[in-house]
Structures are given as C-alpha cells and as structure tokens.
C-alpha cells in the first residue's frame, strides 16, 4: 500500500468520523464519546509521527474508515457528501486567510493546554472554548457550513459547542488530507485507490 494512499484514506476517514458525530448530535441529541475523542485528540495534537498516531492509532479511525468505504462504494448519502465537499472547500479558504488562520492556531494551542490541565479534550470547558473559537474564526469564512437537524438539539448550548468543536476536527483532518496530497481531482480520479487503501487498513488492524 502506497504511503500517500494510506495517509489520504486516514485523513478522509478522520473528516467523516467527525462529521458522523456532528450528524448524530444534530439529529439525535448525542454522539459517541469513543468516536469523538480520537478526532479531538487529532485537533489538539501535534503531527510528530504519522496520521494514525495523531488520532491514537489506526483502530481509533475504524468507524471513519468504514464510512469512507461505504461512501466511496455507493455514495448515496447526500448529507455526508454535502458536508464533506463544504469542509474541504472551507479548509482551503481558511488556509488562504493567514491572519485568521494564525488566530485559529493560537486558539487551538490554548485549548490544548486547557485539555491537558483538565485531563481530557472532551471536558466541558474545553468544548465550550473550542465552540467559541469556531465562532470567532471559521464562522467568519464563507460559505458557512449549515448543520441540519432537530431544532431542540441544535439550540442546546452544549450540543452547539460540541458540533462546532467537531467541525474544527473535520477541518483539521481536511488539512491533513491536503498535506498528504489530497485534492478535488484525487477524489474524482483516485476513488478506487482510496477505497482499496481503506479496505486494506480495516483488514490489517
């Protein structure tokens, strides 16, 4: 398996795993902490080794890899397609706005220190601050991501902050995708290689 295929598949799996939890909270009022934690760890961590390590190991991304296999095999789920396209587009635009990007990076460093202090990136204070950071940075970039779901769940402050934190996680994974050589043409022309890589990683871990 080529390393760039592996890293690109893992990065897209990270995007989808975060987006899955966005959708779960928006439609059901709660997510799966075990699936959120790897995404939050990657958001606040430093890429010192490889993408899998950043998420806490390849096994931590199994849900995202399964989603990626399903999506690439038979992309009937329009919600994931819309979110994925919007996240990849927004990440590119955010990366071009250097002032806003630096502000975001600074805020993530502060959140990482806070997560270390409280012992978890999923602590309420960390999630609340990540939600505020999203509002102060990413939400100023157009087009904005519109999350669809049940109004009562979306208006809940904790849910809203968690959704925004998870969107930051998806953007972080989208940045990893781009850094690994991913792009629009890769999604269009390299679907089979990505699908093969995702299947192989599920089978060997």
C-alpha positions as CSV (number, residue, x, y, z in Angstrom):
1,X,0.0,0.0,0.0
2,X,1.5,3.4,-1.0
3,X,2.0,5.7,1.9
4,X,0.2,8.6,0.3
5,X,-2.8,6.4,-0.3
6,X,-2.8,5.3,3.3
7,X,-2.5,8.8,4.7
8,X,-5.1,10.2,2.4
9,X,-7.6,7.5,3.3
10,X,-6.9,8.0,7.0
11,X,-7.3,11.8,6.7
12,X,-10.7,11.4,4.9
13,X,-11.7,8.9,7.5
14,X,-11.0,11.5,10.1
15,X,-13.2,14.0,8.3
16,X,-16.1,11.6,8.0
17,X,-15.8,10.3,11.6
18,X,-16.1,13.9,12.9
19,X,-19.0,14.6,10.6
20,X,-20.8,11.4,11.6
21,X,-20.8,12.8,15.2
22,X,-22.0,16.2,14.0
23,X,-24.9,14.5,12.4
24,X,-25.6,12.2,15.4
25,X,-25.8,15.2,17.7
26,X,-27.9,17.3,15.3
27,X,-30.4,14.5,14.7
28,X,-30.4,12.5,18.0
29,X,-29.1,14.9,20.6
30,X,-26.0,13.0,21.5
31,X,-22.9,11.5,20.0
32,X,-20.5,8.7,20.7
33,X,-17.7,9.8,23.0
34,X,-15.4,7.0,21.9
35,X,-15.6,8.2,18.3
36,X,-15.3,11.8,19.2
37,X,-12.2,11.5,21.3
38,X,-9.8,10.5,18.5
39,X,-11.0,13.5,16.5
40,X,-10.5,15.9,19.4
41,X,-7.0,14.4,20.1
42,X,-6.0,15.0,16.5
43,X,-7.4,18.5,16.6
44,X,-5.3,19.4,19.6
45,X,-2.3,17.2,19.0
46,X,0.9,17.7,17.0
47,X,1.8,15.6,13.9
48,X,5.1,14.3,15.1
49,X,4.9,10.8,13.7
50,X,2.1,9.8,11.3
51,X,-1.6,10.5,10.8
52,X,-2.7,7.3,12.5
53,X,-0.7,8.1,15.7
54,X,-2.2,11.6,15.8
55,X,-5.6,10.0,16.2
56,X,-4.4,7.5,18.7
57,X,-3.9,4.6,16.4
58,X,-5.5,3.2,13.2
59,X,-8.1,1.3,15.2
60,X,-9.4,4.7,16.5
61,X,-10.4,5.5,12.9
62,X,-12.1,2.3,12.1
63,X,-15.6,4.0,12.2
64,X,-14.4,6.6,9.8
65,X,-12.7,4.1,7.5
66,X,-15.9,2.1,7.4
67,X,-17.8,5.3,6.5
68,X,-15.2,6.0,3.8
69,X,-15.6,2.6,2.3
70,X,-19.4,2.9,2.3
71,X,-19.2,6.4,0.8
72,X,-16.8,5.6,-1.9
73,X,-18.5,2.3,-2.8
74,X,-22.0,3.7,-3.1
75,X,-22.2,7.4,-2.3
76,X,-26.0,7.6,-1.8
77,X,-25.8,9.6,1.5
78,X,-26.2,13.1,0.2
79,X,-25.7,14.7,3.7
80,X,-22.2,13.3,4.1
81,X,-21.3,14.3,0.5
82,X,-22.5,17.9,1.1
83,X,-20.7,18.2,4.4
84,X,-17.5,16.7,3.0
85,X,-17.4,19.0,0.0
86,X,-18.1,22.0,2.1
87,X,-15.4,21.1,4.7
88,X,-12.8,20.6,2.0
89,X,-13.7,23.9,0.4
90,X,-13.8,25.8,3.6
91,X,-10.4,24.4,4.7
92,X,-8.8,25.7,1.6
93,X,-10.3,29.1,2.0
94,X,-9.3,29.3,5.7
95,X,-5.8,28.3,4.8
96,X,-5.5,31.3,2.5
97,X,-6.6,33.8,5.2
98,X,-3.3,33.9,7.1
99,X,-4.4,36.3,9.8
100,X,-7.5,34.3,10.6
101,X,-5.5,31.0,10.4
102,X,-2.9,32.3,12.8
103,X,-5.7,33.3,15.2
104,X,-7.2,29.8,14.9
105,X,-3.8,28.1,15.5
106,X,-3.2,30.2,18.6
107,X,-6.7,29.3,20.0
108,X,-6.0,25.6,19.4
109,X,-2.8,25.9,21.4
110,X,-4.6,27.4,24.3
111,X,-7.3,24.7,24.0
112,X,-4.6,22.0,24.1
113,X,-3.1,23.5,27.2
114,X,-6.6,23.6,28.8
115,X,-7.2,20.0,27.8
116,X,-4.0,18.9,29.5
117,X,-5.0,20.8,32.6
118,X,-8.4,19.2,32.8
119,X,-7.2,15.8,31.7
120,X,-9.4,15.4,28.6
121,X,-10.1,17.2,25.3
122,X,-13.8,16.4,25.9
123,X,-14.0,18.4,29.1
124,X,-17.0,20.8,29.1
125,X,-14.7,23.9,29.4
126,X,-12.5,22.7,26.5
127,X,-15.5,22.0,24.3
128,X,-17.1,25.4,25.2
129,X,-13.9,27.2,24.3
130,X,-13.5,25.3,21.0
131,X,-17.0,26.2,20.1
132,X,-16.3,29.9,20.8
133,X,-13.1,29.6,18.8
134,X,-15.0,28.3,15.8
135,X,-17.5,31.2,16.1
136,X,-14.7,33.7,16.3
137,X,-12.7,32.3,13.3
138,X,-14.2,29.7,11.0
139,X,-17.7,31.1,11.0
140,X,-16.4,34.3,9.5
141,X,-15.3,32.5,6.3
142,X,-17.9,32.0,3.6
143,X,-19.7,29.9,2.7
144,X,-20.7,28.9,6.2
145,X,-21.5,25.3,7.0
146,X,-25.2,24.8,7.7
147,X,-25.9,21.9,10.0
148,X,-29.3,20.3,9.6
149,X,-31.1,18.6,12.4
150,X,-33.7,18.9,15.1
151,X,-34.1,22.4,16.3
152,X,-34.2,21.5,20.0
153,X,-30.9,19.7,19.8
154,X,-29.2,22.4,17.8
155,X,-30.3,25.1,20.2
156,X,-28.9,23.3,23.2
157,X,-25.7,25.2,24.2
158,X,-23.6,22.1,24.9
159,X,-24.7,20.4,21.7
160,X,-24.0,23.6,19.7
161,X,-20.5,23.9,21.2
162,X,-19.8,20.2,20.6
163,X,-20.9,20.4,16.9
164,X,-18.6,23.4,16.4
165,X,-15.7,21.6,18.0
166,X,-16.3,18.6,15.8
167,X,-16.4,20.8,12.7
168,X,-13.0,22.1,13.8
169,X,-11.9,18.4,14.0
170,X,-13.2,17.8,10.5
171,X,-11.3,20.9,9.2
172,X,-8.1,19.6,10.9
173,X,-8.5,16.3,9.1
174,X,-9.2,18.1,5.9
175,X,-5.9,19.9,6.3
176,X,-4.1,16.6,6.8
177,X,-5.8,15.3,3.6
178,X,-4.5,18.3,1.7
179,X,-1.0,18.0,3.2
180,X,-0.9,14.3,2.2
181,X,-1.5,15.4,-1.5
182,X,-5.3,15.2,-1.5
183,X,-7.4,17.4,-3.6
184,X,-10.5,17.6,-5.8
185,X,-9.0,15.7,-8.7
186,X,-7.8,13.0,-6.3
187,X,-11.4,12.5,-5.1
188,X,-12.6,12.3,-8.6
189,X,-9.9,10.2,-10.2
190,X,-8.4,8.3,-7.3
191,X,-11.5,6.9,-5.7
192,X,-10.5,3.3,-6.3
193,X,-7.1,3.6,-4.8
194,X,-8.6,5.3,-1.7
195,X,-11.2,2.6,-1.4
196,X,-8.6,-0.1,-1.7
197,X,-6.4,1.5,1.0
198,X,-9.3,2.0,3.4
199,X,-10.3,-1.7,3.0
200,X,-6.8,-2.9,3.5
201,X,-6.4,-0.8,6.6
202,X,-9.6,-2.2,8.1
203,X,-8.5,-5.7,7.3
204,X,-5.0,-5.4,8.8
205,X,-5.6,-3.7,12.1
